[in-house]
Amino acid sequence: MSGVSICVDDGRPPYSFVMIRGAATVSQDAHELREWATMLGGRYMGPDRAEEFGTRNGVPGELLLRLRMSKVVAHRDPAG
């Protein structure tokens, strides 16, 4: 496991951000990659395109990152 931080900010007023810290593991397991790529494809592209997304993105060379969160910081309108 390695320590990581992820920060996402919204550059539109009134501005906001979320920062997540934690320990991460990386997997290249083909079965896990395909399973997660298919699940995410169904969520974001719709159930009718889930398999297509999983086939295209659950391939060797892609990685699955799991983050065990230890701290979350979020602010809306931090300047206000």
N, C-alpha and C positions, 0 to 999 in steps of 0.2 A: 504494500500500500504506500501511496505517496500523498503528501499534503497538497491540496489544490484550492484555488479560489476562482469563482466565476462571478463576473459582474455584468449585469445588463442594465442599461440606462435608457430612458425615454427622453429624447432631446426636444420634445414638444412641451411648451408651457402647459401646466405649471412645473414640469420636469419631475422625474421620479427615478429611483433606482432600487435594485435589489442586489445584494452581494451574499453569496453562499460560500462558506468555507467547510472543508472536511477532508476525509481520507478517501482516495480513489483507487479502484482496481481497474485494470484493463484486461479485456478478453478478446481473443481472436478465434474463439470456438465457432465453427461454421454453423452448427445447429442453433446456438444462441443468437448469432448475428441474424440469421434468416428469420427466427421467431420474433425477435424484437423489430426488425425492419418491417415485417408483415403487420405486426400489431400497430406500429406507428403509422404505417401507410394507411391502414384502415381508419385510424383516428383523424389524420389530416387530409387524406385524399378521398376518403369514403370507402365503405366496405366493398364496393364493387371493384375497387382498384388496389385493394390490400395485397393480394398475391402478386400482382404486377410490380408493385413497389418493393415487396420482399425479395422477389427474384432479382430485381435490378440492383438493390442495395445491400442485400445480405450475402456478400461475396468476399473471397479472400482479398486482403488488403484493407478492408474496412475494420474498424475497431468498435467495441462496445465498452463504454466507460460507465462505471457505477460509482456514484458519489454517496458516501455515508456522511450526511450533514452533521456538523458540530456547532455551527453558528450561522444564523441568518440575520442580516441587517437590511431593512427596507425603509425608504423614506419617500414621501410624496411632498412636493413643494419644499425642498430642503432650504431654499433661500428665503422662504416666506415667514 
